[in-house]
């Protein structure tokens, strides 16, 4: 699946941005928190999408009613 490679690239980019913020000495802790919160949320969504797509790749839906990958998600 091509979408998995795009999601993996996006995850790597988000992780790189988080590392840059962590090692930035000129920002205060509150500024780092403020800038990292959206990145961490984005990372969580990307990880969940990656898990869902991996599940679909490994367990393709067999019924014509569609996929129910969200019903197997652990929050």
C-alpha positions in Angstrom: 0.0 0.0 0.0 1.4 3.3 -1.0 -0.5 5.1 1.7 1.5 3.3 4.4 4.7 4.7 3.0 3.3 8.2 3.0 2.1 7.8 6.6 5.5 6.4 7.7 7.2 9.4 6.1 4.8 11.8 7.8 5.5 10.1 11.1 9.2 10.5 10.6 8.8 14.2 9.8 6.7 14.8 12.9 9.2 13.0 15.0 12.0 15.1 13.6 10.1 18.3 14.3 9.5 17.1 17.9 13.2 16.4 18.3 14.1 19.9 17.0 11.8 21.5 19.5 13.2 19.3 22.4 16.8 20.3 21.6 16.0 24.0 21.0 17.6 25.8 24.0 16.2 29.2 23.1 12.6 28.2 23.9 11.1 28.1 27.4 9.3 24.9 28.6 5.9 26.5 28.1 6.7 27.5 24.5 7.9 24.0 23.8 4.7 22.5 25.3 2.6 24.9 23.3 4.4 24.0 20.0 4.6 20.2 20.7 1.0 19.6 21.7 -0.3 19.8 18.1 2.6 17.7 16.8 1.9 15.0 19.3 -1.8 15.0 18.5 -0.9 14.7 14.8 1.5 11.9 15.6 -1.2 10.0 17.5 -3.6 10.3 14.6 -1.0 9.1 12.1 0.0 6.2 14.3 -3.7 5.1 14.6 -4.2 5.5 10.8 -1.0 3.4 10.3 -2.3 0.7 12.7 -5.7 0.6 10.9 -4.2 0.3 7.5 -1.8 -2.4 8.6 -4.8 -4.3 10.0 -6.7 -3.9 6.8 -3.7 -5.0 4.8 -3.4 -8.1 6.9 -7.1 -8.8 7.3 -9.0 -7.6 4.2 -12.7 -7.3 4.6 -14.5 -10.3 3.3 -18.1 -9.1 3.4 -19.5 -6.7 0.9 -20.9 -4.5 3.7 -17.5 -2.9 4.2 -14.8 -2.7 6.7 -15.2 -2.4 10.5 -11.6 -1.7 11.5 -12.6 0.9 14.0 -14.5 -1.7 16.0 -11.2 -3.4 16.8 -9.4 -0.3 17.8 -8.0 -0.1 21.4 -8.2 3.4 22.8 
